[in-house]
Amino acid sequence: MRRKKGFKIHGVSILGGREEIPRILERTKVDEIIITSPTMRPKELKDLMNRFREADVRFKIIPPMSDIINESVSIKQLRDVSVEDLLGRKTVRLDEDLIREHLEGRVVLITGAGGTIGAELARQIAKMDPEELILFERNENNLFMTEWELATRFPHVRLMPVIGDIMDREGLDRVMRQFRPAVVFHSAAYKHVPMMERHPASAVQNNVIGTLNCALASVEAGVERFVFISTDKAVRPTNVMGMTKRVGELILQSLSSKGTGTKFIAVRFGNVMGSAGSVIPLFQRQIAEGGPVTVTHPKARRYFMTIREAAQLVMQAAAMGAGGEIFVLEMGEQILILDLARNLIRLSGLEPERDIEVKFIGLRPGEKLAEELYASKEGVEPTRHDKIFALPPQQPSPAHDFDARLKELIQLTDQGDIGAALAVMTTLTRDEGAGEETPPRPPSVLH
C-alpha cells in the first residue's frame, strides 16, 4: 500500500495503509471503514475494531468471493461486520456427491419446516433436486413464509406444505402414507431451556412423544432414513429440555437395534447463531432498546455455529449414517457469552458500559456454565469428514428395560403426574447415558 500512496483509483485518492488509519481518521471525517478482504482473520478483525472503537465509525465488509463468483450477491452489496465474522469458523467442505446421491429424485419430509433449522434444511435440500419436498409444520404463518421463499428461489422443486402436529399420530400416518417419503428430517422440537423448566409436561409431549410418533410412523411407511436433530444439552443433561432430547436419541437407538428397516441417525450440535429466540437476537433487541444487555454469568460459555453450517453438516451426517449412530458436529472453541455481548454492542457502534450496560442476572434453572458435545466415555470416533465425529450405535441396556420405562414416562405424563415422570426421565438419561454420573439438576422453578 505504501507504493500506491498518492495514486488514485477511479478518482479516489489512496491516503495510506492500515498503519496510517489513526492519522487519516484525525484529518478526515470518516463515518465508515469498509473492509475489502472478506477473508481477514477474525483476530485481525477484532484487533482492528478494538483499536478504533473510540472513533465512532461503523465497519462494513464485502461479501465472500465465492458468493460474488457464483453471482448470488454483488460486490456492491456491502454489509455490516457481523458477529459471525468474529467467530473464526472456516467454510465447511461438503461431499455434495454423497449428499445428492441420497436426496436427488427422492421425496423428503421435514418436520418443523417453518423453524430456523427446518427452513434452512429445506433451502439446502432444494438445491439437491428432490422429487418432492414435504414441509410439515404446525405454525401456519411460518409454513406460508417458508413455502413462499422456496417457491420463489427454487421454482423447479415440487413443494407440498402440510399443516400438521407431530403429536397427532394418526395425522402423521396419513401424511406418510400419502407421500411415502424416503428421507425424514425431524427438526420439530421445543428448545428453550427455561421455558421447558416451567412446562415440563409439554416438553415430554412434544420432544419425547412427538419424536416417538414420527419415528414409528416412519417405520410403518418404509422410510429409508430418519434424521433426528439433537443438541449438546442432551449430554449428561441437567435440564428438562436436554433430558427429552437424550430420550429422543435413545428411542432412535432402541428402534435401530430392532432392525426395523429404517436407518435412524441423530445429529448433535450447539447453539445456532441467529436462530429464533436465541441469545443473539435477544441481545440485538436489548441494544436497540438502549440496554441493559443481560448475561447470565461472566464465565458462561457456549458452542456456536451458523445456521447454514448447521444445516449442511446435518445433511452430510445424514448421508454418511449406516443407522444407530449419533453424529457430533465439530463446533470449535466455546465462546464466552460476555464477549459475545460486548462484541455485539461494539458492532452496533456503541461501547459496553459507556453506552450500554451489561447486567449479570445469574444462571437460569437447568443451565450449565458450559456445555459438552459428548461425554468422555461415549467413545467418539472420527469419520471421513473432518467436521463430523460419530458415537457408535448403542443399544439401551436391557437391564433397565428401556421400552417399559419409556411407556411409564408417557403414561405418567398423560396422567399429569409430572413429578414422577421427571423422576423416571432422570433415571433413564442417567442409567442409559454415557456411563458417567449425571450432574444434579439445579432447582427448577417448579420445585
Order of alpha helices (4+ residues) and beta strands (2+ residues): beta-beta-alpha-beta-alpha-beta-alpha-beta-alpha-beta-alpha-beta-alpha-beta-alpha-beta-alpha-alpha-alpha-beta-alpha-beta-beta-alpha-beta-beta-beta-alpha-beta-beta-alpha-beta-beta-beta-alpha-alpha
